[in-house]
Amino acid sequence: IYEFDEDAKKEFLKGAQVAYETIITSFASGKINEIKSLLNKDVYNNFNDAIKERSAKQIKNETTFIGINSAEIKDHNQNNDLLEVSVNFISEIITCIKDKENKIISGDPKKIKKIYDTWIFSRDTRSNNPNWQLVDTLN
């Protein structure tokens, strides 16, 4: 059985924070293939559809990731060989959506916004691959 002890939790949280920032910035810039290995199939498809929709509407997402204020494990459970961990993130970003004429549709390029996210990561404990995948995002 997989031991999710304090050391494993600390190590997991370090990786989860890196994944969180990487996924947010890559998604914002439309670089879905850079994060494909970090996402399960459903999340990948949802993100990819959103990026395609932005592209079709000729809108762009400008996001500056400021940093993570906190990341804590909310919950973890093991179902057979699958370990799932929910993480509450509080982060700060600057974000705005612009149309093809570069007019702001939403957001503010000068305002830092506090974001509260809960993301669920999963990993098969039998796998030799130590990496976790994002399996759900809750707001």
DAZIGI-V635164 format. One record per residue. N is the residue number from 1. SS is DSSP state (h for helix, s for strand, l for the rest). PSI is psi in whole degrees, -180 to 180 (* if undefined). Layout:
BEGIN
<<N,SS,PSI> <N,SS,PSI>>
END
This chain:
BEGIN
<<1,l,143> <2,l,131> <3,l,111> <4,l,69> <5,l,-176> <6,h,-41> <7,h,-43> <8,h,-39> <9,h,-44> <10,h,-46> <11,h,-45> <12,h,-47> <13,h,-36> <14,h,-48> <15,h,-38> <16,h,-39> <17,h,-40> <18,h,-45> <19,h,-43> <20,h,-53> <21,h,-44> <22,h,-46> <23,h,-45> <24,h,-48> <25,h,-38> <26,h,-40> <27,h,-45> <28,h,-39> <29,l,2> <30,l,15> <31,l,67> <32,h,-34> <33,h,-23> <34,h,-21> <35,l,7> <36,h,-41> <37,h,-17> <38,h,-8> <39,s,143> <40,l,173> <41,h,-45> <42,h,-46> <43,h,-43> <44,h,-49> <45,h,-42> <46,h,-46> <47,h,-43> <48,h,-42> <49,h,-43> <50,h,-41> <51,h,-43> <52,h,-41> <53,h,-44> <54,h,-45> <55,h,-44> <56,h,-36> <57,l,-1> <58,l,43> <59,l,151> <60,s,148> <61,s,117> <62,s,114> <63,s,131> <64,s,120> <65,s,118> <66,s,-50> <67,s,173> <68,s,122> <69,s,-40> <70,s,153> <71,s,122> <72,s,146> <73,s,123> <74,s,-39> <75,s,150> <76,s,143> <77,s,154> <78,s,125> <79,s,105> <80,l,-117> <81,l,5> <82,s,121> <83,s,128> <84,s,135> <85,s,126> <86,s,134> <87,s,130> <88,s,122> <89,s,139> <90,s,120> <91,s,171> <92,s,131> <93,s,159> <94,s,126> <95,s,144> <96,s,152> <97,s,130> <98,s,148> <99,l,-175> <100,l,-20> <101,l,7> <102,l,21> <103,l,141> <104,s,123> <105,s,-43> <106,s,161> <107,s,-177> <108,l,118> <109,l,-5> <110,l,0> <111,l,127> <112,l,130> <113,s,137> <114,s,130> <115,s,133> <116,s,116> <117,s,148> <118,s,120> <119,s,144> <120,s,124> <121,s,151> <122,s,154> <123,s,138> <124,s,117> <125,l,-15> <126,l,-17> <127,l,146> <128,l,-18> <129,l,118> <130,l,-8> <131,l,148> <132,l,159> <133,s,145> <134,s,123> <135,s,-14> <136,s,151> <137,s,131> <138,s,142> <139,l,*>>
END
